Each structure stands twice: as C-alpha cells, then as structure tokens.
Amino acid sequence: MRTPIVLARGSWPHRAALLVLAGLVILALLWASGLAQFRVSQLTSVFIYAIAISGLNLATGYTGLLSIGHSAFFGLGAYTTGILVMRYNLDPLSTILPAVLLCFVVGFVIGLPALRIRGLYLALVTLAVGVAFPELVRRFESLTGGARGLVIRRRLLNPPPWSGFGPGERAEWLFWLSAVTLGAVLLLVHLLVRSRAGLAMVATRDNEIAAAASGVRVAAVKTTVFGLSGAVTGLAGCLFAMYLAALSPDGSFTLLKSIEFITGLVIGGAATRLGPLVGAFAVVYIPYLTANLNPANVSQGQLSGVLFGVVLILIIFLMPDGIVGGLSRLSGRLLQVHTPTPLVQEENHEASTVSDSRDLTARGVQ
C-alpha cells in the first residue's frame, strides 16, 4: 500500500471521510450524554474551556497577539449573563448576544495598544486587564455582588420548553448546548482561518512589515481579531455562568484562569483547529486524575502544578507544536489532503491551445 494516501479536497472520497468522521463524533456525544451526571458535567466544562481557549487561539495562535488577561473576557461574559438574568429577569439564552457584543467592544478597545506595542509589552497590558477585573467586580458590589459573589437561582436556568429537556435535566441540556456551541465555534474558526482574513492574520503574526507591504491592513486585523477573541471567550463565560450558577471574583476569574487557558493552548497546540479541545481535556482532567495520587504531605494543587510543568516540558521537547500539531505531522505521512486548482489547469490548457493555434496560423501564412 502506497503512502501517503492523497485526497483531493471536495472530492467524493474526501466528503465521505468527513461524513464518517461526523457520524463518529455524533455517536460519541450520544454515548457520553448517557453517562453519570458527574461525568456529563465534566465533559460540559471541557467544552466550555475549549470555547474559551479557541478565543485565545485566534489572538495568540493565529495572529501572534500574546494575551495573559483572557480571564477578564471570560468573567465579563459570565457576569453579563448573571446580571441580566438576576437583575433584569432575562432568559439565559437571550443574554448571550449582548454579552458577546460587549466582550467584542471591550476586546477591540484593549486591542488598540497592540497598534503601538507587541510581544511582552502587549502581554503586560493584558495582564493589567486580568488583574483589574476582579477588583472592578468587588467595587461595583450593588450590581455584581462584590466579594460575596453572585448566585443565579437554579430555577432560572432550567432548560427551555422547546429543548425537550425537563427541569431535572439541566446537566444534559447544558452538555448539548455546550457541545453544539463548541462545534459552531470550531467551524467558524476553520472558515475564518481559511479565508483571506485568516491569511492576513497569519501574515501579521509572521511578519508585520511584510504583511503591510503586501497590502494587509495590520491595524484593522489586530483590533478586529482581539475583539473576536474576546467575544468567543466571553461566549464561553456565558455558558460557564449557566453551568456553575455561582460567580465569585476570587474563584474563577483570576489570573490563574488565564494561565489555565494559556497552558491548554500550549498543550493542545497553538494555531491548530482542534488544539483548544485537546488542551481543555488536559486542563480539566489532569487535576482530577491526580487527586487520588497525592501523598499525605502534598496538596492536590501542588501535585497538579508539578504535573502540569512536567507535561509542558515534555511537550515542548517532544511536540513543540502541541499534541495536535505533532499528531498532524505524523498523520501527514499516512494521509494528505490537498486543494485542487482546476481553474489554473484550465487557464494553462487554454493558453496552450491559443499558443498552438497561433503557431499553426503562422505556419499557414508562411
């Protein structure tokens, strides 16, 4: 058997492979939705984290804008949903659009310094945003609940009637809502990266001067991508508020959350489509799996931190592009998908035909 196997993008074998893969994913989700409620909740948190890391991936992975403050977008989306549900009695799903728009605007504004600074200096700006967010939550206590936190009543988070889930099936409803949202986000990221805008993002990341010389509007790319990145991470925050139903500035929206996002991005693979999902599994399950390995004199947090460090070091040495990046290189030896260029071939054929006809005409004249 000859390797690698080459498939033309858009061909029937390629489409059949995608249909088979989609069927396997749906079967896996159906099987997972029937697990114990604790397992279903774990997978829901994985999907939510994967959405948040996908937002970070747009800015850091594809555009090269290093951000250490994405916990602020995560918290802004969560608190927007919590406030609109508790203070204004809105349906949880109806809060997603205003929360995403707000996070986009805030991300756009925070992205403005990227027009002048880059690298570690931009990271320090985002670090300041991440540090400031919990303090702002505490300051506006009448709206956010301050240090006491904001608790969303469970009955306000019941599944909508059209979903087919009953009041006692909130875990299953959030599982499917998060899974579908993650699928939509991954698809949109895939389409964006393959578009002209995606090429502009990668060009900006690799060489800003060359990108600007090629006609890329670097300023627009940076600010817009930072806004989109904040919007996607804010979307994850909305789902997190529905999932946790209890928000605290000291619990889930500190710099530690930003570090978890960055760690998940590095483990899964920056600038890869499925890297955020693999990284989310690592961020959620490594602390859980290490809980039963603790010696008597070592806390869970200490052991989890050590294992995170070991995993990061191993991946940096063995898979510098992350798990998905490393597996992509290995799978490329067995299977390759290329994009055919029929228009170019037809143009070459037409040009060759015209050239031949001119030669024949010239010979006839002679």
C-alpha positions as CSV (number, residue, x, y, z in Angstrom):
1,M,0.0,0.0,0.0
2,R,1.4,3.3,-1.1
3,T,1.7,6.1,1.5
4,P,0.8,8.8,1.9
5,I,-2.8,8.5,0.7
6,V,-3.7,11.7,-1.1
7,L,-7.2,13.0,-1.1
8,A,-8.4,16.0,-3.2
9,R,-10.4,18.5,-1.0
10,G,-14.0,18.4,-2.1
11,S,-13.8,15.1,-3.9
12,W,-16.2,12.2,-3.1
13,P,-13.7,10.2,-1.0
14,H,-12.9,13.4,1.0
15,R,-16.6,14.1,1.6
16,A,-17.3,10.5,2.5
17,A,-14.4,10.6,5.1
18,L,-15.8,13.8,6.6
19,L,-19.3,12.2,6.8
20,V,-17.9,9.2,8.6
21,L,-15.9,11.4,11.0
22,A,-19.0,13.5,11.7
23,G,-21.0,10.3,12.4
24,L,-18.4,9.0,14.8
25,V,-18.5,12.4,16.7
26,I,-22.3,12.3,17.0
27,L,-22.2,8.7,18.2
28,A,-19.5,9.6,20.8
29,L,-21.6,12.5,22.0
30,L,-24.7,10.3,22.3
31,W,-22.8,7.8,24.3
32,A,-21.2,10.5,26.5
33,S,-24.6,12.1,27.2
34,G,-25.8,8.8,28.8
35,L,-23.0,8.7,31.4
36,A,-23.4,9.5,35.0
37,Q,-24.3,13.2,35.7
38,F,-20.9,13.9,37.2
39,R,-19.2,12.7,34.0
40,V,-21.6,14.7,31.9
41,S,-20.8,17.8,33.9
42,Q,-17.1,17.2,33.5
43,L,-17.4,17.0,29.7
44,T,-19.5,20.2,29.7
45,S,-16.7,22.0,31.5
46,V,-14.3,20.6,28.9
47,F,-16.5,22.0,26.1
48,I,-16.7,25.4,27.8
49,Y,-13.0,25.6,28.3
50,A,-12.4,24.6,24.7
51,I,-14.5,27.5,23.5
52,A,-12.6,29.9,25.8
53,I,-9.2,28.6,24.5
54,S,-10.4,28.9,20.9
55,G,-10.9,32.6,21.5
56,L,-7.4,32.9,22.9
57,N,-6.1,30.9,19.9
58,L,-7.5,33.5,17.5
59,A,-5.4,36.2,19.1
60,T,-2.3,34.4,20.3
61,G,-2.1,31.4,18.0
62,Y,-3.1,32.8,14.6
63,T,-2.3,36.5,15.0
64,G,0.6,36.5,17.4
65,L,-1.0,38.8,20.0
66,L,0.2,37.4,23.3
67,S,-2.6,37.8,25.9
68,I,-2.4,37.0,29.6
69,G,-5.7,38.6,30.5
70,H,-8.4,36.5,28.8
71,S,-9.8,35.6,32.2
72,A,-11.3,39.1,32.1
73,F,-13.3,38.3,29.0
74,F,-14.4,35.0,30.5
75,G,-15.6,36.8,33.6
76,L,-17.2,39.6,31.7
77,G,-19.3,37.2,29.7
78,A,-20.2,35.3,32.8
79,Y,-21.2,38.3,34.9
80,T,-23.1,39.9,32.0
81,T,-25.3,36.7,31.8
82,G,-25.6,36.6,35.6
83,I,-26.6,40.2,36.0
84,L,-29.1,40.2,33.1
85,V,-30.7,37.0,34.5
86,M,-30.9,38.0,38.1
87,R,-31.4,41.8,37.9
88,Y,-33.5,42.1,34.7
89,N,-35.2,38.6,34.6
90,L,-34.0,37.8,31.1
91,D,-33.9,34.3,29.7
92,P,-30.3,32.9,29.9
93,L,-30.1,32.3,26.2
94,S,-31.2,35.8,25.4
95,T,-28.2,37.2,27.3
96,I,-25.6,35.6,25.0
97,L,-25.8,38.1,22.2
98,P,-25.4,41.3,24.4
99,A,-22.6,39.6,26.4
100,V,-20.8,38.6,23.2
101,L,-21.2,42.1,21.7
102,L,-20.0,43.7,25.0
103,C,-16.9,41.4,25.0
104,F,-16.2,42.3,21.4
105,V,-16.2,46.0,22.1
106,V,-14.0,45.6,25.2
107,G,-11.7,43.4,23.3
108,F,-11.5,45.9,20.4
109,V,-10.6,48.7,22.8
110,I,-8.0,46.5,24.6
111,G,-6.5,45.6,21.2
112,L,-5.8,49.3,20.5
113,P,-2.4,49.3,22.3
114,A,-1.4,46.4,20.0
115,L,-1.1,49.0,17.3
116,R,1.9,50.5,19.1
117,I,3.4,47.7,21.2
118,R,3.8,44.0,20.8
119,G,5.3,40.9,22.5
120,L,5.9,41.1,26.2
121,Y,4.8,44.8,26.4
122,L,1.4,43.8,25.0
123,A,1.3,40.9,27.4
124,L,1.8,43.3,30.3
125,V,-1.2,45.4,29.1
126,T,-3.4,42.3,29.0
127,L,-2.0,41.3,32.4
128,A,-3.2,44.6,33.9
129,V,-6.7,43.9,32.5
130,G,-6.8,40.5,34.0
131,V,-5.6,41.8,37.4
132,A,-8.1,44.7,37.3
133,F,-11.2,42.7,36.5
134,P,-11.7,41.0,40.0
135,E,-11.1,44.4,41.6
136,L,-13.8,46.0,39.4
137,V,-16.2,43.3,40.3
138,R,-15.7,43.9,44.0
139,R,-16.0,47.7,43.6
140,F,-19.5,47.5,41.9
141,E,-21.0,45.4,44.7
142,S,-24.5,46.6,44.2
143,L,-24.5,45.2,40.7
144,T,-22.1,42.2,40.8
145,G,-22.5,41.1,44.4
146,G,-18.9,42.1,45.2
147,A,-16.7,39.7,47.1
148,R,-19.8,37.7,48.2
149,G,-20.4,36.7,44.7
150,L,-23.5,36.5,42.5
151,V,-25.7,33.4,42.8
152,I,-28.1,32.6,40.0
153,R,-31.3,30.8,41.1
154,R,-31.4,27.3,39.6
155,R,-35.0,27.6,38.5
156,L,-34.0,30.5,36.3
157,L,-31.5,28.2,34.5
158,N,-34.0,25.4,33.7
159,P,-34.0,24.2,30.1
160,P,-36.4,26.0,27.8
161,P,-39.6,24.1,26.9
162,W,-38.6,23.8,23.2
163,S,-35.4,21.9,24.1
164,G,-37.2,18.7,25.1
165,F,-35.4,18.6,28.4
166,G,-37.2,18.7,31.7
167,P,-36.3,20.9,34.8
168,G,-34.4,18.0,36.3
169,E,-32.2,17.5,33.1
170,R,-30.3,20.8,33.3
171,A,-26.9,18.9,33.1
172,E,-27.9,17.1,29.9
173,W,-29.2,20.4,28.4
174,L,-26.0,22.3,29.2
175,F,-24.0,19.3,27.8
176,W,-25.7,19.5,24.4
177,L,-25.8,23.3,24.4
178,S,-22.0,23.5,25.0
179,A,-21.3,20.7,22.5
180,V,-23.3,22.4,19.7
181,T,-21.8,25.8,20.6
182,L,-18.3,24.4,20.5
183,G,-18.9,22.7,17.1
184,A,-20.2,26.0,15.7
185,V,-17.1,27.9,17.1
186,L,-14.7,25.4,15.7
187,L,-16.4,25.6,12.3
188,L,-16.4,29.4,12.3
189,V,-12.7,29.4,13.3
190,H,-11.9,26.9,10.5
191,L,-13.7,29.0,7.9
192,L,-12.1,32.2,9.2
193,V,-8.6,30.8,9.1
194,R,-9.1,29.5,5.5
195,S,-10.4,32.9,4.3
196,R,-8.5,36.0,3.1
197,A,-8.9,37.4,6.6
198,G,-7.2,34.3,8.0
199,L,-4.3,34.7,5.6
200,A,-4.0,38.3,6.8
201,M,-3.9,37.1,10.4
202,V,-1.1,34.6,9.8
203,A,0.8,37.2,7.7
204,T,0.6,39.7,10.6
205,R,1.8,37.1,13.0
206,D,4.8,36.1,10.9
207,N,6.0,39.5,9.7
208,E,4.1,42.7,10.2
209,I,6.3,44.7,7.9
210,A,6.0,42.3,5.0
211,A,2.2,42.0,5.6
212,A,1.8,45.7,5.5
213,A,3.9,45.9,2.3
214,S,1.6,43.3,0.8
215,G,-1.5,45.4,1.4
216,V,-2.7,43.9,4.7
217,R,-4.3,46.5,7.0
218,V,-2.4,45.4,10.1
219,A,-4.1,47.8,12.4
220,A,-7.6,46.6,11.4
221,V,-6.5,43.0,11.7
222,K,-5.1,43.3,15.2
223,T,-8.0,45.2,16.7
224,T,-10.7,43.2,15.0
225,V,-9.1,39.8,15.9
226,F,-8.7,40.9,19.5
227,G,-12.4,41.8,19.6
228,L,-13.4,38.5,18.1
229,S,-11.1,36.7,20.5
230,G,-12.7,38.5,23.5
231,A,-16.2,37.7,22.1
232,V,-15.5,34.0,21.7
233,T,-14.0,33.8,25.2
234,G,-17.0,35.8,26.6
235,L,-19.3,33.3,24.9
236,A,-17.6,30.6,27.0
237,G,-18.2,32.8,30.1
238,C,-21.9,32.9,29.4
239,L,-22.1,29.2,29.3
240,F,-19.9,29.0,32.4
241,A,-22.4,31.1,34.3
242,M,-25.3,28.8,33.3
243,Y,-23.2,25.8,34.2
244,L,-21.9,27.0,37.6
245,A,-24.8,29.3,38.7
246,A,-22.5,30.9,41.2
247,L,-20.0,33.6,40.3
248,S,-17.1,34.9,42.5
249,P,-14.3,37.2,41.5
250,D,-11.8,35.2,43.6
251,G,-13.0,31.8,42.3
252,S,-12.9,31.5,38.6
253,F,-11.8,34.8,37.1
254,T,-8.4,35.5,38.4
255,L,-5.1,35.3,36.6
256,L,-4.9,31.6,37.4
257,K,-7.7,31.1,34.9
258,S,-5.8,32.9,32.2
259,I,-2.8,30.7,32.9
260,E,-5.0,27.6,32.5
261,F,-6.1,28.9,29.1
262,I,-2.6,29.5,28.0
263,T,-1.5,26.1,29.3
264,G,-4.3,24.4,27.5
265,L,-3.4,26.2,24.3
266,V,0.3,25.2,24.5
267,I,-0.6,21.6,25.4
268,G,-3.2,21.2,22.6
269,G,-1.3,23.2,20.0
270,A,-1.4,26.9,19.1
271,A,-2.7,27.8,15.6
272,T,-4.5,24.4,15.3
273,R,-8.2,23.8,14.9
274,L,-8.6,21.0,17.5
275,G,-5.8,22.1,19.8
276,P,-8.2,24.0,22.1
277,L,-10.3,20.9,22.6
278,V,-7.3,18.7,23.5
279,G,-5.9,21.4,25.8
280,A,-9.3,21.7,27.5
281,F,-9.3,18.0,28.3
282,A,-5.8,18.4,29.8
283,V,-6.8,21.4,31.9
284,V,-9.9,19.7,33.3
285,Y,-8.8,16.1,33.7
286,I,-5.2,16.4,34.9
287,P,-6.2,17.9,38.3
288,Y,-9.0,15.3,38.6
289,L,-6.7,12.3,37.7
290,T,-4.0,13.5,40.1
291,A,-6.4,13.8,43.1
292,N,-6.0,10.2,44.0
293,L,-2.2,10.2,43.6
294,N,-1.5,12.7,46.4
295,P,1.0,11.7,49.1
296,A,-0.1,12.6,52.6
297,N,2.1,15.6,52.8
298,V,1.4,17.1,49.3
299,S,-1.7,19.1,48.5
300,Q,-3.7,18.5,45.3
301,G,-2.8,21.9,43.9
302,Q,0.9,21.4,44.4
303,L,0.9,18.0,42.7
304,S,-1.3,19.2,39.8
305,G,1.1,22.1,39.3
306,V,4.1,19.8,39.2
307,L,2.4,17.5,36.7
308,F,1.4,20.5,34.5
309,G,5.0,21.6,34.5
310,V,6.2,18.1,33.6
311,V,3.7,17.8,30.8
312,L,4.6,21.2,29.4
313,I,8.3,20.4,29.4
314,L,7.7,17.1,27.7
315,I,5.5,18.6,25.0
316,I,8.0,21.5,24.4
317,F,10.8,19.0,23.8
318,L,8.8,16.2,22.0
319,M,6.0,18.2,20.3
320,P,6.9,21.9,20.1
321,D,3.6,22.5,18.1
322,G,1.5,20.8,20.8
323,I,-0.3,17.5,20.8
324,V,-2.4,18.2,17.7
325,G,0.5,19.8,15.8
326,G,2.7,16.7,16.5
327,L,-0.1,14.3,15.5
328,S,-0.8,16.3,12.4
329,R,2.8,15.9,11.3
330,L,2.7,12.2,11.9
331,S,-0.7,11.7,10.2
332,G,0.7,13.6,7.2
333,R,2.9,10.7,6.5
334,L,-0.2,8.5,6.0
335,L,-2.8,10.8,4.7
336,Q,-2.6,14.1,2.9
337,V,-5.5,16.4,1.8
338,H,-4.7,18.9,-0.9
339,T,-6.8,21.6,-2.7
340,P,-7.1,21.0,-6.4
341,T,-6.7,24.0,-8.7
342,P,-8.9,23.2,-11.8
343,L,-9.2,26.9,-12.8
344,V,-5.4,27.2,-13.1
345,Q,-5.2,24.0,-15.0
346,E,-8.0,25.1,-17.4
347,E,-6.3,28.5,-17.9
348,N,-3.0,26.8,-18.7
349,H,-4.7,24.5,-21.1
350,E,-6.5,27.4,-22.8
351,A,-3.2,29.3,-23.0
352,S,-1.5,26.3,-24.5
353,T,-4.3,25.8,-27.0
354,V,-4.2,29.5,-28.1
355,S,-0.4,29.3,-28.4
356,D,-0.7,26.2,-30.6
357,S,-3.3,27.8,-32.8
358,R,-1.1,30.8,-33.3
359,D,1.8,28.6,-34.3
360,L,-0.4,26.8,-36.8
361,T,-1.7,30.1,-38.2
362,A,1.8,31.4,-38.6
363,R,2.9,28.3,-40.4
364,G,-0.1,28.6,-42.7
365,V,0.8,32.2,-43.6
366,Q,4.4,31.2,-44.3
